Amino acid sequence: LFLRPPVSRRSLTPRTPQQRAGRARNMPDRVEPFTPGTDVFSGVEFSPQKERRDSPDSLTGRLYRDLSLVEKGLCDQSLFPRVDIRSAMALGTFARVKASKQVADLVRIFADAELETSVGFNVGTCEISLTVPLPEGGGDVTTSNQAVLWGMLGVLPHQEELEAMSAAWGSEASSQLLSNRCLEAFGQGTGAGVNVAKLCWRTRTIRLVLGVFRDLQRGICKKGLFKYSPSYITLSGLQLRSHEDIEEVLAAEKKSLVAKMVKDTWTKLEEYPYIVGDEIRATLQARLLDYFDSGIKDQRDGFEPSPSHPLSFFLHGPAGAGKSTFVLALAAALQSVIRAFLHAERRCHIVKVPLNSMTADSLNSILCVQGISDWSIERVVEQSLCKGHSIILHFEEVPRDQDVQDTLFAA
């Protein structure tokens, strides 16, 4: 597995036997998963052959070894034993759940990965939970089972660098986060999926709420299958666990992340292309900061901005000034930024309502749900929101007459 360079005409030219022999003498002992000659994770020049032989415990060597263990585990369909968690959830009492073979098997899986767990059970919701203390000192992983479990908890040593290396391998599977691939492998193998993963810095533990993997995958259960957001390492602070004032550090990290999201929004608007004037920047800068900040909850993928921080504004100008184009560009920019930082599958849809062609009565007829399968504005918005997408409600061509405006908006 390696980073494949762009194919050029020269690389397609047949080589002579002498050239092939010379190239073979210069090949490293192993194929490296990054550009030879530079350690892209630490920015330090290195020689792949010398680094591997002379310093097997170097950062590069550890990354290669740990990621190899994870990839080996992800390819092993028999890595985890099957657990009938549905039967365990139906036992009804904490004592019976804790004494069951299914829960004992789950506890053993984590124990084999050097993770001690405590079991919990919610009688009302029949949810089984496992509370796992954070590994101290960021020790080495030695088995594929341990590597996959630590990866799904986000506690692998140098997890951020491993995510970068996994993405750099360029396989189809690496389009997903490494941690999410580990979560899926655990669910596919055991049949027990993770519904909630809650990190508590006060107790230094991670609480996993488990459910039937297939049910969570189909969205039958509330919240569905847990997945990490692209910025989960920044939002969790797991790579900063040695800091004593972790809460202050996390707040600063979130503030920096939000600022970067706003900066990237302006960049994406210009790439649309749309020339953003100083007046638009000055008007929307603070609102975008509040909007993004209110939508970031934790390390779970998703974006849920608070109703108290709506991103709403009034665009005015002559015909052809670019008002509608700005709405299109903003939707594309928001979708791109949210996908990159918070929710990889997020879409941003525009629901356009041309007010210049409507009366109060006609607006009323399409505004709210009228039946089971109508095409009302409320229904279209509801369908997108239920699928976890974002909506821009675009009221276009607002009438100039104040009385007409009042009549329409009263509807």
SVG drawing of the C-alpha trace seen along z (x, -y; Angstrom):
<svg xmlns="http://www.w3.org/2000/svg" viewBox="-57 -50 79 67">
<polyline fill="none" stroke="black" stroke-width="0.4" points="0.0,0.0 1.5,-3.3 0.8,-6.7 0.6,-6.4 2.2,-9.3 0.3,-10.8 0.7,-8.7 2.7,-10.5 3.6,-9.7 7.1,-9.0 6.1,-6.5 4.2,-4.5 7.4,-4.2 8.8,-0.6 12.0,-0.3 15.1,1.4 16.4,4.4 19.3,2.2 16.8,-0.4 14.7,2.2 17.7,3.7 18.9,0.3 15.4,-0.5 15.2,2.8 18.5,2.1 17.1,-1.2 13.8,0.2 13.2,0.2 12.8,3.4 9.1,2.6 6.6,0.5 6.0,-2.6 2.6,-4.2 3.8,-7.7 6.1,-9.6 9.6,-8.2 12.2,-10.7 9.9,-12.8 8.0,-12.0 4.8,-14.0 3.6,-13.5 6.6,-15.1 8.1,-17.1 11.5,-15.4 13.7,-14.1 14.3,-10.3 15.5,-7.3 12.8,-4.6 15.3,-1.7 17.6,-3.2 14.6,-4.4 13.0,-1.0 16.2,1.0 18.0,-1.3 15.1,-2.7 12.0,-0.4 10.4,-2.4 10.6,-5.7 7.4,-7.6 7.3,-6.6 7.8,-2.9 5.1,-3.0 2.6,-4.6 3.3,-2.0 3.1,0.8 -0.1,-0.4 -1.9,-1.1 -0.9,2.3 -2.5,3.9 -5.7,1.9 -5.9,2.7 -5.2,6.4 -8.0,6.4 -10.5,4.7 -9.9,7.4 -10.4,10.2 -14.2,11.0 -13.6,13.4 -11.8,10.8 -14.7,10.5 -17.1,13.2 -20.8,12.9 -22.9,11.5 -26.7,11.8 -27.2,8.4 -30.9,8.4 -31.5,11.3 -29.4,9.5 -31.4,6.3 -34.6,8.3 -33.6,9.8 -35.2,6.8 -33.0,6.4 -29.5,5.2 -28.5,8.3 -29.6,10.7 -28.0,8.5 -24.7,8.3 -24.7,12.1 -25.6,13.0 -23.1,14.8 -23.7,12.1 -22.4,9.3 -19.6,11.4 -18.5,11.9 -18.5,8.2 -16.5,7.5 -14.0,10.2 -13.5,8.5 -12.5,5.3 -10.4,7.1 -8.4,8.8 -7.7,5.2 -6.4,4.2 -9.6,2.1 -11.4,2.8 -15.1,2.0 -18.1,1.5 -21.5,2.6 -24.7,0.4 -28.3,1.1 -31.2,-1.3 -34.4,0.6 -36.7,-2.0 -35.0,-2.0 -33.4,1.5 -30.0,0.0 -26.8,1.7 -23.8,-0.5 -20.1,0.1 -18.0,-2.5 -14.3,-2.3 -11.5,-4.3 -9.1,-6.1 -5.8,-4.3 -3.1,-6.0 0.2,-7.0 -0.9,-6.1 0.7,-2.7 1.5,-0.6 -1.0,1.7 0.2,5.2 -2.8,7.1 -5.3,6.4 -8.2,6.7 -6.6,4.1 -5.8,1.8 -9.4,1.9 -11.0,1.3 -8.6,-1.5 -9.2,-3.0 -13.0,-3.0 -12.6,-4.8 -10.2,-7.3 -7.5,-6.5 -4.8,-5.1 -1.4,-6.6 -1.0,-9.3 -4.6,-8.8 -4.6,-12.0 -1.5,-11.0 -3.0,-7.6 -6.1,-9.1 -3.9,-11.2 -1.9,-8.1 -5.1,-6.0 -6.5,-8.7 -3.2,-8.9 -3.3,-5.3 -5.9,-6.2 -8.1,-3.1 -11.9,-3.3 -12.4,-2.4 -10.1,-5.2 -12.7,-7.8 -14.2,-7.0 -12.5,-8.0 -10.4,-5.2 -12.3,-5.5 -15.6,-5.0 -14.3,-2.0 -13.3,-0.5 -16.8,-1.2 -18.4,0.5 -16.0,3.5 -17.0,3.9 -20.7,3.7 -20.5,6.1 -18.4,8.6 -20.3,8.6 -23.7,7.6 -23.6,4.9 -23.5,1.3 -22.6,-1.9 -25.5,-4.3 -23.8,-6.9 -20.1,-7.4 -19.8,-10.0 -16.4,-11.2 -16.3,-12.5 -13.1,-14.3 -14.1,-14.6 -14.0,-10.8 -11.7,-10.2 -14.0,-7.6 -15.8,-6.9 -19.4,-5.6 -20.7,-3.5 -24.4,-2.9 -25.0,0.3 -27.8,1.6 -28.5,4.1 -26.2,3.1 -28.7,3.7 -31.4,1.7 -29.1,-1.2 -27.9,-1.0 -31.5,-1.2 -32.2,-4.2 -34.8,-2.3 -33.4,-3.4 -33.1,-7.0 -30.0,-8.8 -29.0,-5.7 -25.5,-4.4 -22.8,-6.5 -20.2,-8.0 -17.4,-10.5 -17.3,-13.9 -14.2,-14.8 -13.1,-17.1 -13.6,-14.6 -10.0,-14.7 -10.1,-18.4 -13.5,-18.3 -12.7,-15.4 -9.3,-16.6 -8.0,-13.0 -4.7,-14.1 -4.4,-16.7 -5.2,-14.4 -2.0,-15.4 -3.2,-19.0 -4.6,-19.6 -6.9,-22.5 -8.4,-20.4 -11.7,-22.2 -10.1,-25.6 -8.0,-24.0 -11.1,-22.4 -12.9,-25.7 -9.9,-27.4 -9.7,-24.5 -13.4,-24.9 -13.1,-28.6 -10.2,-28.1 -12.1,-25.5 -15.1,-27.8 -12.9,-30.6 -11.3,-28.3 -14.8,-27.2 -15.8,-30.8 -12.6,-31.5 -13.1,-28.5 -16.7,-29.7 -15.4,-32.9 -12.8,-30.9 -15.5,-28.6 -17.7,-31.6 -14.9,-33.0 -14.2,-29.6 -17.9,-29.4 -17.1,-32.0 -18.7,-34.9 -16.9,-38.1 -17.6,-38.8 -17.6,-42.6 -16.4,-44.1 -20.0,-45.0 -21.2,-41.4 -18.2,-40.2 -18.7,-42.7 -22.4,-41.9 -22.2,-38.1 -18.9,-37.5 -20.3,-37.5 -23.4,-35.7 -21.5,-32.9 -19.3,-32.5 -22.4,-32.2 -24.1,-29.9 -21.3,-27.4 -20.5,-27.6 -24.1,-26.8 -24.2,-23.8 -21.2,-22.0 -22.2,-19.7 -19.6,-17.0 -17.4,-14.6 -20.5,-12.9 -21.0,-13.7 -23.8,-16.1 -24.6,-19.8 -27.5,-21.1 -27.5,-24.9 -29.5,-26.4 -32.9,-28.1 -31.7,-31.1 -28.8,-31.6 -30.5,-31.6 -28.5,-32.6 -31.1,-35.0 -30.5,-38.2 -32.2,-40.4 -30.6,-41.0 -31.6,-44.0 -30.4,-45.6 -31.4,-46.2 -32.1,-43.3 -28.9,-41.5 -26.9,-42.6 -26.3,-39.0 -28.8,-38.4 -29.9,-34.9 -26.4,-34.0 -25.2,-34.8 -27.8,-32.4 -26.6,-29.6 -23.0,-30.3 -23.7,-30.4 -25.5,-27.1 -22.6,-25.5 -20.1,-27.0 -22.0,-25.9 -22.3,-22.4 -18.6,-22.1 -17.5,-23.5 -19.9,-21.4 -18.9,-18.3 -15.2,-19.0 -15.4,-19.7 -18.6,-18.2 -20.7,-16.0 -19.3,-14.2 -22.8,-13.4 -24.5,-16.8 -26.3,-18.4 -27.6,-22.0 -30.8,-22.4 -32.5,-25.6 -36.3,-25.9 -37.2,-28.9 -40.5,-30.7 -41.1,-33.4 -43.3,-36.0 -43.9,-38.2 -46.2,-35.6 -48.2,-34.9 -51.1,-36.3 -51.7,-35.6 -54.2,-32.9 -52.0,-31.1 -49.1,-31.3 -51.3,-29.8 -52.2,-26.9 -48.6,-25.8 -47.1,-26.9 -48.3,-24.2 -48.9,-20.5 -52.3,-19.8 -52.2,-16.0 -50.1,-12.8 -48.1,-13.4 -48.4,-17.0 -45.7,-19.3 -46.1,-22.1 -43.1,-24.1 -43.4,-22.6 -43.3,-19.1 -40.3,-19.8 -38.4,-21.3 -39.4,-18.5 -38.2,-15.8 -34.7,-17.3 -34.4,-18.0 -35.4,-14.4 -32.6,-13.1 -30.1,-15.2 -29.6,-17.9 -29.6,-21.7 -32.2,-24.0 -32.0,-27.6 -35.5,-29.0 -35.2,-31.6 -38.1,-34.1 -37.4,-35.7 -38.7,-38.9 -40.2,-40.5 -42.8,-43.0 -41.9,-46.7 -45.2,-47.7 -45.2,-47.6 -48.8,-46.7 -48.4,-43.7 -45.3,-42.6 -47.2,-42.7 -50.1,-40.7 -47.8,-38.0 -45.6,-37.7 -48.7,-37.5 -49.8,-34.5"/>
</svg>
